[in-house]
Amino acid sequence: MLLKCPECNHDVSDKAATCPHCGYPINTPRSERPRIRNGKPTKFPSGYGSIFKMPGRRTNPYRVVKTDKWVIDPDTGKAKQLRFTIGYYPTREAAMIALANYNENPYDIHTDSITFAECYEKWSEDYFPTLSNASSIRTITAAYAYCNGLYDMRMKDIRVSHLEGTVLNANVGDSTKGRIKSLFNMLYKYAIAHDIVEKDYASVMFANGSPIKRERTKDPVPFTDNEIIQLWDNVDKVPFTDMVIIGIYSGWRPQELSILKLSDIDLEADTMRGGLKTEAGKNRIVPIHPIIKPLIENRIREAASLHSEYLFNDENGQQGTYMTYDKYRKRFSKIMDRLKMTHHPHETRHTFITKAKACGMDEYILKLIVGHSIADITEKVYTHRTVEQLKSEIRKIK
């Protein structure tokens, strides 16, 4: 049986829940049917929503609203409703369709207005607690600081050009620009998962080739024996040269080395504990090579005098004396310039592994010390190495 829709006057089946032409509710319980006067609805079913025509000349004059909740007015003591807006539409018919669609499949209308800054706050609340150390959080917050042009923009309004412009206009090095891009990747995954945006614009940035993707300028080159002697000769003359030497005789990644805490050092057991990046690399034990133990003891005394919980400190550092990888990288560059060397921070780790191989260190113990994964099931699962074995092997390095 066909009925006439009281809203648009089109034919509609009496079995239909809503009019297919305008979305007007047809098949509702009798007690909730809207009242019809002169062929037009005067009231929607209870809780269905409302449509208002806004005053003045507007492109989209029809406002669609629904009740969010009821609260008690402190002045009158009476209940009043708080509404939220679903949208604004050019015709009443379009507004009816939008209201019907919303009632059929409700969505979080508040996500429509979430800004970049609000999205970052929501994402970081969930993500930061999963990180194992404060340094990882500082890396992200440092990248976020260069996104200030996006803070007040709605996520739904941000496009590729805004993201690319933020990266390209940041007056920072390529490594920090890469972190900004990584931040965008993580934020958009979160935004997609929570229906804040429909498209991952971060994934299509620099589609024609990324300007921040650097080619390796040269293959890693370990420090030579003569260069290591030169470092020892200047350990008391050039600040932070001891950090370079400790890196060479421990195999720590620079990021791992720079954030070691006093609580990570056990001088009685001659061990250090720490690590980042991979499961094999996290919370690993690295023996203290006898040759660098005096350097570590000096750093512990200095940290105590500064009331710092970190092993490495810089009295002249900004935002605290603690060391970070960015700080260490700058100090490392100054050491290289001063001593006329051309190494990168990670080449201390390459030097350790090269020396370990040259002196015949056990391959699996070497992987345990530097935090590389072990594929061999017998070694990984059934062989249990002791700290004494690790110490014995690291002492092979002269």
FENFENHU-V555449 format. One record per pair of residues at least 6 apart in sequence whose ideal C-beta (glycine too) atoms are under 6 Angstrom apart, sorted by sequence separation. I is the first residue (numbers start at 0). J is the second residue. If there is no record, write none. Layout:
I/J
I/J
//
This chain:
88/94
130/136
190/196
234/240
274/280
314/320
373/379
4/11
11/18
17/24
18/25
33/40
34/41
53/60
71/78
72/79
169/176
233/240
234/241
264/271
274/281
305/312
313/320
335/342
366/373
17/25
34/42
52/60
191/199
263/271
274/282
312/320
1/10
2/11
33/42
52/61
53/62
69/78
88/97
127/136
263/272
274/283
15/25
16/26
33/43
166/176
230/240
246/256
263/273
302/312
355/365
2/13
9/20
50/61
51/62
69/80
86/97
311/322
187/199
272/284
298/310
309/321
0/13
7/20
31/44
50/63
68/81
166/179
230/243
307/320
331/344
4/18
7/21
11/25
66/80
67/81
166/180
187/201
230/244
259/273
270/284
271/285
6/21
49/64
305/320
363/378
66/82
67/83
85/101
270/286
328/344
6/23
27/44
48/65
184/201
64/82
183/201
255/273
269/287
4/23
146/165
255/274
64/84
255/275
162/183
254/275
63/85
63/86
85/108
145/169
62/87
83/108
364/389
61/88
59/87
364/392
59/88
5/35
59/89
61/91
63/94
361/392
360/392
5/38
61/94
63/97
115/149
116/150
145/179
177/211
63/98
115/150
176/211
360/395
118/154
142/178
154/190
249/285
114/151
115/152
142/179
358/395
173/211
358/396
114/153
142/182
173/213
248/288
113/154
154/195
155/196
159/200
163/204
261/302
154/196
162/204
354/396
248/291
50/94
159/204
245/291
261/308
260/308
245/294
260/309
48/98
259/310
241/294
122/186
257/322
122/189
257/324
254/324
257/327
21/92
253/324
23/95
118/190
22/95
21/95
22/96
253/327
22/99
17/99
113/195
285/368
110/194
110/195
283/370
280/370
239/330
253/344
279/370
279/372
240/334
274/370
237/334
250/348
237/337
247/347
246/347
250/351
247/350
286/389
243/347
247/351
286/390
288/393
286/393
229/338
250/368
250/369
134/258
219/346
221/349
222/350
221/350
219/349
221/353
//
